[in-house]
């Protein structure tokens, strides 16, 4: 791709990023909220006093719960079997406050929702130390414990349940009360949908997406994963309790079965039938399942069988549920692919969903600086258009801004004069009695390109994990600018300037190139989920990500979905993500793996440019590449550092020759 191609692509890339940024505006949240409100009002106003209206009002109380589940489970993959328990907490809490203390049901609903947040904070601080399947196992017994407790709690009605004396909207007539309760229920659902979609369309939402895709990657790009998981547990629990509170205040009776394990299963059915990664889908799933349940007594009795058949049929058609089916159908009608985030209808998309940009489909959308050379392309190994030369000059304005800010951060090292940027002192690590790292020590200055080689199983990736924070050493220390960071988690090291890539490419499937890079530029890493409701800074992160893509000559690919790219380009996207935060220490784990020889030659130019900006530690099996571009090479064997020297010494070393055959 020639230099003029990159420059011509910039207006089109800017247009793509503008469209991508619309997901972060209020259009998505307000559109989804308006849709839910209109449907709810139509149903409640015209059918509130009919049987269908009562069924839908009950369904809307479950929709409050499933909307929270979409955020907690659907997007971030934090599966917890606690929703029915907290729904019961909210329902019984309102019943107790209303019946025993004569508190108005509406006020009681607010009280128990806040109280559920405090309870969830205490419980979540324990159970969210696990994740994925472990988190599910840690919470799977909660519904059984709740059922056992309620069956013996006579003051809560035991196995029968508990009645209420006052509804959410006590009015002068039963008809007015029914309509008032219906309107309150719709209003609560609308607020919950707005809050959920607002979070998911913000910078916090992008964090949750990468957390759900790969927790280790999320930590490596600065996401405070323990805090986020706890916040998600609290958020989901409060939504569940609010749904239970509205249930109690509108139905005037709380059955003991509300916390039954089958109730938890039904909630999961609603989520997956509607669409686990769609707020609107989660609401639709609750409405559908509850309406089917109330359609006949036979269906109600055999609801689990009906739900099982329904979820099987729906998921066989589309794993993203009804929302995915509707989105795909809409895309086919318009004659183009579905959006990058399943389950959200165009125009209502949160979390940065975007359709592929037609403007990027031409020649400028071809592979970036590592693409196979064509007419007008630079010679192999030479810097590509848009990348900095030795003095950091050249390229578009975004690339120049990126280079300047990166140099400025690198010059701001806080260590004393003469202190190395990185120091590993007597680092050791064992796995099951096997010594993987044995008294390893090395020092790296503030700038330069350094190689780390060794045979398979030598401990190279483990050492990178120790430096990056994903692996805790059994002995020794890791110092950054003279400060001990040995016990700091990966996310804290990221904010100190340590960035990395992985041996296997770890990108967020279903998201664009721009968003995959932007996850490392989010200022929300230090803020709470609640901040995502009040302020959306996703556009700022995308601007910084765009500068990194400009720096690498990849601006034209900003709107492309990453799974559509070649392995080479995916590795470049991961590299762009690693450098987008302007790191002071860049850890690269086999970036040339799987690349062809011409691609490796072009990668060499990229790595040389990075070494002039920051300190790069490169783990690589391509010994020729390492010897060609690095200024110092370290060799590990059986967990020990057996060589450290220049490329010339590396080639001449008998020790290296005996360990690395074919050098």
C-alpha positions as CSV (number, residue, x, y, z in Angstrom):
1,X,0.0,0.0,0.0
2,X,1.6,3.3,-1.1
3,X,1.9,6.4,1.0
4,X,-0.8,8.2,-1.0
5,X,-3.1,5.3,-0.3
6,X,-2.8,5.8,3.4
7,X,-3.3,9.5,3.2
8,X,-6.4,9.1,1.0
9,X,-7.8,6.6,3.4
10,X,-7.7,8.9,6.3
11,X,-11.0,10.8,5.5
12,X,-12.7,7.5,5.0
13,X,-11.3,6.1,8.2
14,X,-12.3,9.2,10.0
15,X,-15.9,8.8,8.7
16,X,-15.8,5.2,9.8
17,X,-14.7,6.2,13.3
18,X,-17.4,8.8,13.5
19,X,-20.0,6.2,12.7
20,X,-18.5,3.8,15.2
21,X,-18.6,6.4,17.9
22,X,-22.4,6.8,17.5
23,X,-22.9,3.7,19.7
24,X,-21.4,5.8,22.6
25,X,-24.0,8.5,22.3
26,X,-27.4,8.6,23.9
27,X,-29.1,7.4,20.7
28,X,-28.8,3.8,21.5
29,X,-29.9,4.0,25.2
30,X,-32.7,6.4,24.4
31,X,-33.9,4.4,21.4
32,X,-34.1,1.2,23.3
33,X,-35.8,2.9,26.3
34,X,-38.3,4.5,24.1
35,X,-39.1,1.2,22.3
36,X,-39.7,-0.6,25.6
37,X,-41.7,2.3,27.0
38,X,-44.0,2.5,24.0
39,X,-44.7,-1.2,23.9
40,X,-45.2,-1.3,27.7
41,X,-47.7,1.6,27.6
42,X,-49.7,0.1,24.8
43,X,-50.0,-3.2,26.5
44,X,-50.7,-1.8,30.0
45,X,-53.2,1.0,28.9
46,X,-55.3,-1.2,26.6
47,X,-55.0,-4.6,28.4
48,X,-54.2,-3.7,32.0
49,X,-57.6,-4.9,33.3
50,X,-57.6,-8.1,31.2
51,X,-55.9,-11.4,31.8
52,X,-53.3,-10.7,29.1
53,X,-52.4,-7.5,30.8
54,X,-51.8,-9.2,34.1
55,X,-49.6,-11.8,32.4
56,X,-47.5,-9.1,30.7
57,X,-47.2,-7.1,33.9
58,X,-45.8,-10.1,35.6
59,X,-43.5,-10.7,32.6
60,X,-42.2,-7.1,32.9
61,X,-41.1,-7.7,36.5
62,X,-39.0,-10.6,35.2
63,X,-37.7,-8.4,32.4
64,X,-36.1,-6.1,35.1
65,X,-34.1,-9.1,36.3
66,X,-33.1,-10.4,32.8
67,X,-31.9,-7.0,31.7
68,X,-29.4,-7.1,34.6
69,X,-28.5,-10.6,33.7
70,X,-27.6,-9.5,30.1
71,X,-25.0,-7.1,31.5
72,X,-23.6,-9.5,34.1
73,X,-23.8,-12.8,32.2
74,X,-24.4,-12.1,28.5
75,X,-21.6,-9.5,27.9
76,X,-19.1,-10.2,30.6
77,X,-19.7,-13.9,31.0
78,X,-19.8,-13.7,34.8
79,X,-22.3,-16.6,35.4
80,X,-23.8,-16.6,38.9
81,X,-26.8,-18.6,40.1
82,X,-28.0,-15.9,42.4
83,X,-30.6,-13.9,40.5
84,X,-33.6,-15.9,41.9
85,X,-32.2,-15.5,45.4
86,X,-31.9,-11.7,45.2
87,X,-35.3,-11.5,43.4
88,X,-36.7,-13.3,46.5
89,X,-34.8,-11.0,48.7
90,X,-36.4,-8.0,47.1
91,X,-39.9,-9.6,47.1
92,X,-39.8,-10.8,50.7
93,X,-38.2,-7.6,51.8
94,X,-41.0,-5.5,50.5
95,X,-43.6,-7.9,52.0
96,X,-42.0,-7.7,55.4
97,X,-41.6,-3.9,55.4
98,X,-45.1,-3.4,54.1
99,X,-47.0,-6.0,56.2
100,X,-45.0,-5.8,59.5
101,X,-43.9,-2.2,59.5
102,X,-46.7,-0.6,57.4
103,X,-44.2,0.9,55.0
104,X,-45.6,1.9,51.6
105,X,-44.6,-0.7,49.0
106,X,-42.9,1.9,46.7
107,X,-40.7,3.1,49.5
108,X,-40.0,-0.4,50.6
109,X,-38.9,-1.3,47.1
110,X,-36.2,1.4,47.2
111,X,-35.1,0.4,50.7
112,X,-34.7,-3.3,49.8
113,X,-32.9,-2.5,46.5
114,X,-30.3,-0.5,48.3
115,X,-30.1,-3.2,51.0
116,X,-29.6,-5.9,48.4
117,X,-26.6,-3.9,47.0
118,X,-25.0,-4.0,50.5
119,X,-25.7,-7.7,50.8
120,X,-24.4,-8.4,47.4
121,X,-21.2,-6.4,48.1
122,X,-20.5,-8.6,51.1
123,X,-21.3,-11.9,49.4
124,X,-19.7,-10.9,46.1
125,X,-16.4,-9.9,47.8
126,X,-16.1,-13.7,48.5
127,X,-17.7,-15.5,45.5
128,X,-16.3,-13.2,42.8
129,X,-12.8,-14.2,43.6
130,X,-13.7,-17.1,41.3
131,X,-14.7,-16.6,37.7
132,X,-16.3,-18.4,34.8
133,X,-17.4,-21.9,35.7
134,X,-15.8,-21.6,39.2
135,X,-18.1,-18.6,39.9
136,X,-21.1,-20.6,38.8
137,X,-20.2,-23.5,41.0
138,X,-19.6,-21.1,43.9
139,X,-23.1,-19.8,43.7
140,X,-25.1,-22.9,42.5
141,X,-26.1,-23.8,46.0
142,X,-27.6,-20.4,46.9
143,X,-31.1,-21.1,45.6
144,X,-31.2,-24.4,47.5
145,X,-30.1,-22.7,50.7
146,X,-32.8,-20.0,50.2
147,X,-35.5,-22.6,49.7
148,X,-34.5,-24.5,52.8
149,X,-34.5,-21.4,54.8
150,X,-37.9,-20.1,53.6
151,X,-39.7,-23.4,54.1
152,X,-38.9,-23.3,57.8
153,X,-39.4,-19.5,58.3
154,X,-42.9,-19.2,59.6
155,X,-42.8,-15.4,59.9
156,X,-42.3,-15.4,56.1
157,X,-45.2,-17.7,55.5
158,X,-43.2,-20.9,55.2
159,X,-43.7,-22.9,52.1
160,X,-47.0,-21.1,51.4
161,X,-45.7,-17.6,50.8
162,X,-46.4,-14.1,52.2
163,X,-49.2,-11.6,51.3
164,X,-48.9,-7.8,51.2
165,X,-51.4,-5.2,52.5
166,X,-50.5,-2.4,50.1
167,X,-49.6,-2.2,46.4
168,X,-47.1,0.0,44.6
169,X,-49.9,2.5,43.6
170,X,-52.7,2.4,46.2
171,X,-55.6,4.2,44.5
172,X,-59.3,5.0,45.1
173,X,-60.4,1.9,43.1
174,X,-59.1,-1.5,42.2
175,X,-59.1,-0.5,38.5
176,X,-57.0,2.6,39.1
177,X,-54.6,0.6,41.3
178,X,-54.1,-1.9,38.6
179,X,-53.4,0.7,36.0
180,X,-51.1,2.6,38.4
181,X,-49.1,-0.6,39.2
182,X,-48.8,-1.3,35.5
183,X,-47.4,2.2,34.7
184,X,-44.9,2.0,37.6
185,X,-43.8,-1.4,36.3
186,X,-43.3,-0.1,32.8
187,X,-41.4,3.0,34.2
188,X,-39.0,0.8,36.2
189,X,-38.3,-1.4,33.2
190,X,-37.6,1.6,31.1
191,X,-35.2,3.0,33.7
192,X,-33.4,-0.4,33.9
193,X,-33.1,-0.7,30.1
194,X,-31.7,2.9,29.9
195,X,-29.1,2.2,32.6
196,X,-28.1,-1.1,31.2
197,X,-27.7,0.1,27.6
198,X,-26.0,3.3,28.7
199,X,-23.4,1.3,30.5
200,X,-22.9,-1.1,27.6
201,X,-22.5,1.7,25.0
202,X,-19.9,3.5,27.2
203,X,-16.2,3.0,27.7
204,X,-17.2,0.8,30.7
205,X,-19.1,-1.4,28.3
206,X,-16.0,-2.0,26.2
207,X,-14.2,-3.1,29.3
208,X,-17.0,-5.5,30.1
209,X,-16.8,-6.9,26.6
210,X,-13.1,-7.7,26.9
211,X,-13.6,-9.1,30.4
212,X,-16.1,-11.5,28.9
213,X,-13.9,-12.4,26.0
214,X,-10.7,-13.1,28.0
215,X,-10.1,-12.1,31.7
216,X,-6.3,-12.5,31.3
217,X,-6.3,-10.1,28.4
218,X,-8.6,-7.7,30.2
219,X,-6.1,-7.5,33.1
220,X,-3.2,-7.0,30.7
221,X,-4.8,-4.0,29.1
222,X,-5.5,-2.3,32.5
223,X,-9.0,-3.5,33.4
224,X,-9.4,-3.8,37.2
225,X,-10.9,-7.3,36.8
226,X,-11.6,-8.1,40.5
227,X,-13.4,-4.8,41.0
228,X,-15.3,-5.1,37.8
229,X,-16.5,-8.6,38.6
230,X,-17.7,-7.4,42.1
231,X,-19.5,-4.4,40.6
232,X,-21.2,-6.7,38.1
233,X,-22.4,-9.0,40.8
234,X,-23.7,-6.1,42.8
235,X,-25.4,-4.5,39.7
236,X,-27.1,-7.8,38.7
237,X,-28.2,-8.5,42.3
238,X,-29.7,-5.0,42.7
239,X,-31.6,-5.4,39.4
240,X,-32.9,-8.8,40.5
241,X,-34.0,-7.4,43.9
242,X,-35.7,-4.5,42.2
243,X,-37.6,-6.9,40.0
244,X,-38.6,-8.9,43.0
245,X,-39.7,-5.7,44.8
246,X,-41.9,-4.7,41.8
247,X,-43.3,-8.3,41.7
248,X,-44.3,-8.1,45.3
249,X,-45.8,-4.6,45.1
250,X,-47.8,-5.4,42.0
251,X,-48.9,-9.0,42.7
252,X,-49.6,-8.4,46.4
253,X,-48.3,-11.9,47.2
254,X,-44.8,-13.5,47.3
255,X,-44.7,-17.3,46.6
256,X,-41.9,-19.3,48.2
257,X,-41.2,-20.7,44.7
258,X,-39.7,-17.4,43.7
259,X,-36.3,-18.5,44.9
260,X,-36.7,-22.1,43.7
261,X,-33.8,-23.5,41.6
262,X,-36.4,-23.9,38.7
263,X,-37.0,-20.2,38.9
264,X,-33.3,-19.6,38.4
265,X,-33.4,-21.9,35.5
266,X,-36.4,-20.1,34.0
267,X,-34.5,-16.8,34.3
268,X,-31.6,-18.2,32.3
269,X,-34.0,-19.6,29.7
270,X,-35.5,-16.1,29.3
271,X,-32.1,-14.6,28.8
272,X,-30.8,-17.1,26.3
273,X,-34.0,-17.4,24.3
274,X,-34.2,-13.6,24.0
275,X,-30.5,-13.1,23.4
276,X,-27.8,-13.1,26.0
277,X,-25.9,-10.2,24.5
278,X,-28.9,-7.9,24.0
279,X,-30.8,-5.8,26.5
280,X,-33.9,-5.7,24.3
281,X,-33.5,-9.5,23.7
282,X,-33.4,-10.1,27.4
283,X,-36.6,-8.1,27.9
284,X,-38.3,-9.9,24.9
285,X,-37.2,-13.3,26.3
286,X,-38.9,-12.6,29.6
287,X,-42.1,-11.4,27.9
288,X,-42.2,-14.5,25.7
289,X,-41.5,-17.1,28.3
290,X,-43.9,-15.6,30.9
291,X,-46.7,-15.1,28.3
292,X,-46.3,-18.8,27.1
293,X,-46.3,-19.8,30.8
294,X,-49.6,-18.0,31.4
295,X,-51.2,-19.1,28.1
296,X,-52.7,-22.3,29.6
297,X,-52.6,-24.4,32.7
298,X,-51.0,-27.3,30.8
299,X,-48.1,-25.0,29.7
300,X,-47.7,-23.7,33.2
301,X,-47.5,-27.2,34.7
302,X,-45.0,-28.3,32.0
303,X,-43.2,-25.0,31.6
304,X,-39.7,-26.5,31.9
305,X,-40.4,-28.9,29.1
306,X,-41.8,-26.1,26.9
307,X,-38.9,-23.8,27.8
308,X,-36.4,-26.6,27.0
309,X,-38.0,-27.2,23.5
310,X,-38.2,-23.4,22.9
311,X,-34.6,-22.7,23.8
312,X,-33.3,-25.7,21.8
313,X,-35.2,-24.6,18.6
314,X,-34.2,-20.9,19.0
315,X,-30.5,-21.6,19.7
316,X,-30.3,-24.1,16.8
317,X,-31.4,-21.3,14.5
318,X,-29.1,-18.6,16.1
319,X,-26.9,-18.9,19.2
320,X,-27.7,-15.3,20.0
321,X,-31.4,-16.1,20.4
322,X,-34.3,-14.1,19.1
323,X,-32.3,-10.9,19.0
324,X,-29.7,-12.6,16.8
325,X,-32.4,-13.9,14.5
326,X,-34.0,-10.5,14.1
327,X,-30.7,-8.8,13.6
328,X,-29.6,-11.3,10.9
329,X,-33.0,-11.1,9.2
330,X,-32.8,-7.3,9.1
331,X,-29.3,-7.4,7.7
332,X,-30.4,-9.8,5.0
333,X,-33.3,-7.5,4.0
334,X,-30.9,-4.6,3.7
335,X,-28.5,-6.8,1.7
336,X,-25.5,-6.5,3.9
337,X,-23.8,-8.4,6.8
338,X,-25.1,-8.2,10.3
339,X,-23.5,-5.8,12.8
340,X,-20.5,-6.7,14.8
341,X,-22.3,-7.0,18.0
342,X,-25.1,-9.6,17.8
343,X,-28.6,-9.0,19.1
344,X,-28.9,-5.3,18.9
345,X,-31.0,-3.9,16.1
346,X,-29.3,-1.2,14.0
347,X,-29.9,2.3,15.4
348,X,-30.3,0.8,18.9
349,X,-26.9,-0.7,19.1
350,X,-24.9,-0.3,22.3
351,X,-21.4,-1.3,23.1
352,X,-20.1,0.3,20.0
353,X,-21.8,-2.0,17.4
354,X,-21.1,-1.1,13.8
355,X,-21.7,-2.4,10.4
356,X,-18.7,-2.9,8.1
357,X,-17.9,0.4,6.4
358,X,-18.5,0.3,2.6
359,X,-15.8,3.0,2.3
360,X,-13.2,0.5,3.6
361,X,-14.0,-2.1,0.9
362,X,-11.8,-0.7,-1.8
363,X,-8.0,-1.0,-2.3
364,X,-7.3,1.1,0.9
365,X,-8.9,-1.7,2.9
366,X,-6.3,-4.1,1.9
367,X,-3.8,-5.4,4.5
368,X,-1.8,-2.7,6.1
369,X,2.0,-2.2,6.2
370,X,2.7,-5.9,6.6
371,X,0.7,-6.8,3.5
372,X,2.3,-8.6,0.5
373,X,4.2,-5.9,-1.4
374,X,2.7,-4.6,-4.6
375,X,3.5,-1.8,-7.1
376,X,4.6,1.2,-5.2
377,X,5.1,-0.7,-1.9
378,X,8.2,-0.3,0.2
379,X,11.0,-2.8,0.0
380,X,10.8,-5.7,2.5
381,X,12.1,-4.6,5.9
382,X,11.8,-0.9,5.2
383,X,9.5,1.3,7.2
384,X,6.0,1.5,5.7
385,X,4.1,4.6,4.9
386,X,2.7,6.2,7.9
387,X,5.3,4.7,10.3
388,X,8.0,6.9,11.9
389,X,11.5,7.0,10.6
390,X,14.5,6.9,12.9
391,X,13.8,10.5,14.0
392,X,10.1,9.8,14.6
393,X,9.1,12.1,11.8
394,X,6.8,11.4,8.8
395,X,3.4,9.8,8.5
396,X,0.0,11.5,9.0
397,X,-0.7,14.0,11.8
398,X,-2.2,11.2,14.0
399,X,1.0,9.3,13.7
400,X,3.1,12.4,14.6
401,X,0.9,13.1,17.7
402,X,1.3,9.4,18.7
403,X,5.1,9.5,18.3
404,X,5.4,12.7,20.3
405,X,3.3,11.5,23.2
406,X,5.1,8.2,23.3
407,X,8.5,9.9,23.4
408,X,7.2,12.3,26.1
409,X,6.1,9.4,28.3
410,X,9.4,7.5,27.8
411,X,11.4,10.6,28.8
412,X,9.4,10.8,32.0
413,X,11.0,7.8,33.7
414,X,11.0,8.2,37.4
415,X,14.0,6.2,38.4
416,X,17.3,7.7,39.6
417,X,20.1,8.4,37.1
418,X,21.7,5.2,35.9
419,X,18.8,3.0,37.2
420,X,17.7,0.5,34.6
421,X,14.1,0.6,33.5
422,X,13.6,-3.1,34.2
423,X,15.5,-5.3,36.6
424,X,14.8,-9.0,37.3
425,X,16.7,-10.1,40.4
426,X,17.1,-13.8,41.2
427,X,13.6,-14.6,39.9
428,X,12.5,-18.2,40.5
429,X,9.3,-20.1,39.7
430,X,8.2,-23.7,40.4
431,X,5.2,-25.7,39.1
432,X,4.6,-28.9,41.0
433,X,8.2,-29.2,42.1
434,X,9.5,-28.5,38.6
435,X,11.9,-25.5,38.6
436,X,10.8,-23.4,35.6
437,X,12.8,-20.3,36.4
438,X,16.0,-20.6,38.5
439,X,17.7,-17.5,39.8
440,X,17.1,-15.5,36.6
441,X,18.5,-11.9,36.5
442,X,18.6,-9.3,33.8
443,X,18.6,-5.6,33.3
444,X,17.1,-3.5,30.5
445,X,17.6,0.3,29.8
446,X,14.8,2.8,28.9
447,X,15.1,2.2,25.2
448,X,16.1,-0.5,22.8
449,X,15.2,-3.8,21.3
450,X,16.2,-6.9,23.3
451,X,15.8,-10.6,22.5
452,X,14.9,-13.5,24.8
453,X,15.5,-17.0,23.2
454,X,15.7,-20.6,24.3
455,X,14.5,-24.0,23.5
456,X,10.9,-25.1,24.1
457,X,10.2,-25.3,27.9
458,X,13.1,-23.0,28.8
459,X,10.8,-20.6,30.7
460,X,10.6,-17.7,28.3
461,X,6.9,-17.2,28.4
462,X,6.9,-17.7,32.2
463,X,9.5,-15.0,32.6
464,X,7.4,-12.7,30.4
465,X,4.4,-13.5,32.7
466,X,6.5,-12.7,35.8
467,X,7.5,-9.4,34.3
468,X,3.9,-8.6,33.1
469,X,2.3,-9.7,36.4
470,X,0.2,-12.7,35.2
471,X,2.6,-15.1,36.9
472,X,3.7,-14.6,40.5
473,X,7.3,-15.7,41.2
474,X,8.2,-17.9,44.1
475,X,11.4,-15.9,44.7
476,X,13.3,-12.9,43.6
477,X,12.1,-9.4,42.6
478,X,11.0,-7.4,39.6
479,X,11.9,-3.7,39.6
480,X,10.6,-1.0,37.3
481,X,12.6,2.2,37.6
482,X,14.0,0.9,40.8
483,X,10.5,0.4,42.4
484,X,9.5,-3.1,43.4
485,X,6.5,-4.3,41.4
486,X,6.8,-8.0,42.1
487,X,3.4,-8.3,43.9
488,X,1.5,-5.9,41.7
489,X,-1.3,-7.4,39.5
490,X,-1.1,-7.0,35.7
491,X,-3.6,-4.1,35.5
492,X,-1.5,-2.0,37.9
493,X,1.7,-2.7,35.9
494,X,-0.1,-1.7,32.8
495,X,-0.8,1.7,34.3
496,X,2.9,2.0,35.2
497,X,3.8,1.5,31.5
498,X,4.1,-2.3,31.0
499,X,2.3,-3.6,27.9
500,X,2.4,-6.9,26.2
501,X,1.2,-9.2,23.4
502,X,0.5,-13.0,23.8
503,X,1.9,-16.1,22.1
504,X,-1.6,-16.8,20.7
505,X,-3.4,-13.8,19.3
506,X,-6.1,-12.6,21.8
507,X,-8.5,-10.2,20.1
508,X,-12.2,-9.6,20.9
509,X,-14.1,-11.4,18.2
510,X,-17.2,-9.5,17.0
511,X,-15.6,-6.1,17.6
512,X,-13.8,-3.8,15.2
513,X,-10.1,-3.2,14.8
514,X,-10.6,0.3,16.4
515,X,-12.3,-1.1,19.5
516,X,-9.8,-3.9,19.9
517,X,-7.1,-1.2,20.1
518,X,-9.2,1.2,22.1
519,X,-9.5,-1.2,25.1
520,X,-5.9,-0.3,26.0
521,X,-6.7,3.5,25.9
522,X,-9.7,3.6,28.2
523,X,-9.6,6.2,31.0
524,X,-12.5,4.3,32.7
525,X,-10.0,1.7,34.1
526,X,-9.9,3.8,37.3
527,X,-13.6,4.6,37.5
528,X,-16.7,2.7,38.6
529,X,-19.5,1.2,36.5
530,X,-21.8,3.9,37.8
531,X,-19.5,6.4,36.1
532,X,-20.5,4.8,32.8
533,X,-24.0,6.0,33.3
534,X,-23.1,9.6,33.9
535,X,-20.2,10.0,31.5
536,X,-19.1,8.2,28.3
537,X,-15.4,8.6,27.3
538,X,-15.3,5.9,24.7
539,X,-14.8,8.5,21.9
540,X,-11.6,9.7,23.6
541,X,-10.2,6.2,23.8
542,X,-11.0,5.7,20.1
543,X,-9.2,8.8,19.2
544,X,-6.1,7.6,20.9
545,X,-6.5,4.2,19.3
546,X,-6.8,5.9,15.9
547,X,-3.4,7.6,16.4
548,X,-1.8,4.2,17.0
549,X,-3.4,2.8,13.9
550,X,-2.2,5.8,11.9
551,X,1.3,5.2,13.3
552,X,1.3,1.8,11.8
553,X,-0.4,2.8,8.6
554,X,-3.6,0.9,9.5
555,X,-6.2,3.7,9.7
556,X,-8.2,2.2,6.8
557,X,-8.9,-0.9,8.8
558,X,-10.5,0.9,11.8
559,X,-14.0,-0.3,10.9
560,X,-13.1,-3.9,10.0
561,X,-14.2,-6.8,12.3
562,X,-11.1,-8.5,13.5
563,X,-12.1,-12.1,12.7
564,X,-12.2,-11.1,9.0
565,X,-8.5,-10.3,9.0
566,X,-5.5,-12.5,8.2
567,X,-3.3,-13.8,11.0
568,X,-0.6,-11.3,10.0
569,X,-3.0,-8.4,10.3
570,X,-4.5,-9.8,13.6
571,X,-1.0,-9.8,15.0
572,X,-0.6,-6.2,13.9
573,X,-3.9,-5.3,15.6
574,X,-2.7,-6.9,18.8
575,X,0.6,-5.0,18.4
576,X,-1.3,-1.7,17.8
577,X,-3.2,-2.4,21.0
578,X,0.0,-3.0,22.9
579,X,1.6,0.3,21.8
580,X,-1.5,2.4,21.9
581,X,-1.0,3.1,25.6
582,X,2.5,4.5,24.8
583,X,4.2,1.8,27.0
584,X,7.6,2.3,28.6
585,X,8.2,-1.5,28.5
586,X,6.8,-3.6,25.7
587,X,6.7,-7.4,26.1
588,X,6.2,-9.3,22.8
589,X,5.6,-13.1,22.9
590,X,6.5,-14.6,19.5
591,X,5.0,-11.9,17.2
592,X,6.4,-13.6,14.1
593,X,4.8,-17.0,14.8
594,X,2.8,-18.2,11.8
595,X,4.1,-15.4,9.5
596,X,5.7,-16.0,6.1
597,X,9.3,-14.9,5.4
598,X,8.3,-11.7,3.6
599,X,5.9,-10.9,6.4
600,X,8.7,-11.4,9.0
601,X,10.9,-9.1,7.1
602,X,8.3,-6.4,7.2
603,X,7.7,-7.1,10.9
604,X,11.4,-6.4,11.5
605,X,10.9,-2.8,10.4
606,X,8.0,-2.4,12.8
607,X,10.0,-3.8,15.7
608,X,13.0,-1.6,15.0
609,X,10.8,1.5,15.1
610,X,9.3,0.4,18.4
611,X,12.8,-0.1,19.9
612,X,13.6,3.5,19.1
613,X,10.6,4.7,21.1
614,X,10.7,2.4,24.2
615,X,12.2,-0.7,25.8
616,X,11.1,-3.9,23.9
617,X,11.7,-7.4,25.2
618,X,11.1,-9.8,22.4
619,X,10.5,-13.6,22.9
620,X,11.0,-15.3,19.5
621,X,11.9,-18.6,18.0
622,X,13.1,-17.0,14.7
623,X,16.7,-16.7,15.7
624,X,17.7,-15.0,12.5
625,X,15.2,-12.3,13.1
626,X,16.3,-11.8,16.7
627,X,20.0,-11.6,15.7
628,X,19.2,-9.2,12.9
629,X,17.2,-6.6,14.8
630,X,18.1,-6.7,18.5
631,X,21.0,-5.0,20.3
632,X,21.3,-7.6,23.1
633,X,20.1,-11.2,23.4
634,X,19.4,-13.3,26.5
635,X,19.2,-17.1,26.3
636,X,17.3,-19.3,28.8
637,X,17.8,-23.0,29.2
638,X,16.1,-25.2,31.8
639,X,15.0,-22.0,33.6
640,X,18.5,-20.6,33.9
641,X,20.0,-17.6,32.1
642,X,23.0,-19.2,30.2
643,X,23.9,-16.3,27.8
644,X,23.7,-12.6,27.6
645,X,25.5,-10.7,24.8
646,X,25.4,-8.9,21.5
647,X,24.1,-10.5,18.3
648,X,27.7,-11.1,17.1
649,X,28.5,-12.9,20.4
650,X,25.2,-14.7,20.1
651,X,26.1,-16.2,16.7
652,X,29.6,-17.2,17.9
653,X,28.7,-18.7,21.2
654,X,29.3,-22.4,21.5
655,X,26.7,-22.6,24.3
656,X,24.1,-21.0,22.1
657,X,25.0,-23.2,19.2
658,X,24.6,-26.4,21.3
659,X,21.2,-25.3,22.6
660,X,19.7,-23.8,19.5
661,X,20.4,-26.1,16.6
662,X,20.4,-24.4,13.2
663,X,21.5,-21.0,14.3
